[in-house]
Amino acid sequence: MNDVVILTVPLFSTLCNEGFKLRREVFIAEQKVPPDEEFDTYDLTAHHVVALAAGEVCGTLRVLHTQEHVKIGRVAVAMAWRGQGIASRMMDYAMTEHRAARSNRFYLTAQSDKVGLYERLGFVAYGDEFLDAGIPHLAMKNY
């Protein structure tokens, strides 16, 4: 796993566009999220993070600074790279990079079957389960 590089990339750069391509593969093609729900105007102001391995973008996520907290979302890992800790490494990177933005207050909505990943990173689920794009989710925060 030492050959994985995590970095923040500029919007619409080649690497960011590869991250968008991965999001289309994971969320739209694989999970059947409607395209108009996957990409939104928040992408224009988000900080985009990608994971690179073996010369390809194998993971991506986005970070938004809201008034209350830093919101992490659109966490996606290519099927061939799942189970290798890439999502955890991207989350660690994003939280380290944006810790000071809102006093280490992070929020996300997790697909219900992924809650364990975020619990290991210090997040706690709260509220009722809800559907987002037809997929069960839970709100989670680390504060």
C-alpha positions in Angstrom: 0.0 0.0 0.0 3.0 2.3 0.2 2.7 3.0 -3.5 -0.6 4.8 -3.1 -0.4 8.6 -3.3 -3.3 10.7 -2.0 -3.5 14.4 -3.0 -5.8 17.3 -3.6 -6.3 18.2 -7.2 -7.6 21.3 -9.0 -11.2 21.3 -10.3 -11.3 20.0 -13.9 -7.7 19.0 -14.0 -6.8 15.7 -15.6 -6.7 14.0 -12.3 -9.9 15.6 -11.0 -11.7 14.5 -14.2 -10.4 11.0 -13.7 -11.9 11.2 -10.2 -15.2 12.3 -11.8 -15.0 9.3 -14.2 -14.5 7.0 -11.2 -17.6 8.5 -9.5 -19.6 7.8 -12.6 -18.4 4.2 -12.7 -19.1 3.6 -9.0 -22.2 5.6 -8.3 -24.0 5.8 -11.7 -23.0 2.6 -13.4 -22.6 0.3 -10.4 -25.0 1.7 -7.9 -27.6 3.1 -10.3 -27.6 6.6 -8.9 -29.3 9.0 -11.4 -26.7 11.1 -13.1 -28.5 14.4 -12.1 -28.2 13.4 -8.5 -24.5 12.4 -8.6 -23.0 15.6 -9.9 -24.1 18.9 -8.5 -23.1 22.5 -8.1 -21.2 21.7 -4.9 -18.5 20.1 -7.1 -17.6 23.6 -8.3 -16.5 24.7 -4.8 -15.4 21.5 -3.3 -11.8 20.4 -2.6 -11.3 17.2 -4.7 -9.1 14.4 -3.4 -7.8 11.4 -5.4 -5.8 8.3 -4.6 -3.3 7.2 -7.3 -1.9 3.7 -7.6 -0.3 1.8 -10.4 -0.7 4.9 -12.6 -4.4 5.3 -12.2 -6.9 7.1 -10.1 -8.2 4.4 -7.8 -10.2 6.5 -5.3 -11.8 9.9 -4.9 -13.7 12.0 -2.5 -14.8 15.6 -2.1 -14.6 18.0 0.8 -17.0 21.0 1.5 -16.6 23.7 4.1 -20.0 24.5 5.5 -20.7 27.0 8.3 -21.1 24.2 10.9 -18.5 21.6 9.9 -16.4 20.1 7.1 -18.5 17.7 5.0 -16.8 14.8 3.3 -18.7 13.1 0.5 -18.7 11.2 -2.7 -16.2 8.7 -1.3 -15.5 6.1 -4.1 -12.9 3.4 -4.6 -12.5 1.5 -7.9 -13.8 -2.1 -7.6 -10.3 -3.6 -8.2 -8.9 -1.6 -5.3 -11.5 -2.1 -2.6 -10.6 -3.8 0.7 -7.1 -2.3 0.6 -7.6 0.6 2.9 -7.7 3.3 0.2 -11.0 4.9 1.5 -9.5 5.1 5.0 -6.3 6.6 3.7 -8.2 9.2 1.7 -10.4 10.0 4.8 -7.3 10.4 7.0 -5.7 12.7 4.4 -8.8 14.8 4.0 -9.3 15.1 7.8 -5.7 16.1 8.3 -5.8 18.7 5.5 -9.0 20.3 6.7 -8.9 19.8 10.4 -8.4 23.5 11.2 -11.2 24.7 8.9 -14.1 24.0 11.4 -12.2 23.0 14.6 -12.0 19.3 13.7 -15.7 19.0 13.2 -16.5 16.6 10.3 -19.8 15.3 9.0 -20.8 12.9 6.3 -23.7 10.7 5.2 -22.7 7.1 4.9 -24.3 4.3 2.9 -25.6 2.1 5.7 -23.4 -0.8 4.8 -20.3 1.4 5.0 -20.9 2.7 8.6 -18.2 0.5 10.1 -15.5 2.2 8.0 -16.4 5.6 9.3 -16.9 4.4 12.9 -13.2 3.2 12.8 -12.3 6.8 11.9 -14.1 8.3 14.9 -17.5 9.0 13.4 -20.8 8.2 15.2 -24.1 7.7 13.4 -27.1 9.7 14.6 -30.7 10.1 13.5 -32.9 7.7 11.5 -31.8 5.9 8.4 -32.9 7.6 5.2 -32.8 7.0 1.5 -30.5 9.0 -0.7 -30.7 8.1 -4.4 -32.6 5.0 -3.3 -29.7 3.8 -1.1 -30.0 3.6 2.7 -27.8 6.1 4.5 -27.0 7.4 8.0 -25.8 10.8 9.0 -22.5 10.6 10.9 -20.2 13.1 12.7 -17.1 13.0 14.7 -18.2 15.6 17.3 
